[in-house]
Amino acid sequence: MADEGESRNAVAFVDGQNLFHAVRRSFGYALPNYDVLRLARSICAPEGWALGEVRFYTSVRLRSDGPFWSEFWTAKLAAMGRKGVKVFARPLVYRTVRVRLPGGGTHSFRTREEKGIDVQIAIDAIRMAQRREYDVAILFSQDQDLRGVAREVRAIAAEQGRWIQVASAFPESADPRTRRGIEATDWIPFDRATYDACIDPRDYRPKGRRA
């Protein structure tokens, strides 16, 4: 357990797509314009936590499925890496779904599957807790599939006889759908003013696609 007055080491685990869609619902931004390093620091500072690492997880479209988003994320992830953010990217997979209609016909449509992002976050958060690599895990997500992480980390803390906190940080607005963090974690909502102070000023859109 961290001693009173001792700085607690925090690691931020950012679900990039979950955060993007939450910010879009709450604040209306059409692009993922966050600076995750600055945002993580803004969450840690009031708590007195020392930010040790930011880990960013996202799926990325293949260029053949969407050149705009493929180029956008390639540029943005490279910039994050240069700032010291640890980036984990997986291809966004599309599959064709066929549905049988009541009259006997079929209807086909394409749907996307974000493969393994929440699983990878869970694996890393649990493994790093076992290795005593943090005192605080901050999950930038509202994905309830991650609620098991908090329970497992608490079990690890009990086995190791130390204090570990798991928090979920998320944007909050007047929309009631935005006001819920991950179950079994400590909720840290942040408002638009906090977010706006952490916007990345760089434009990652491909040339020729900028307003």
Order of alpha helices (4+ residues) and beta strands (2+ residues): beta-alpha-alpha-beta-alpha-beta-beta-alpha-beta-alpha-beta-beta-alpha
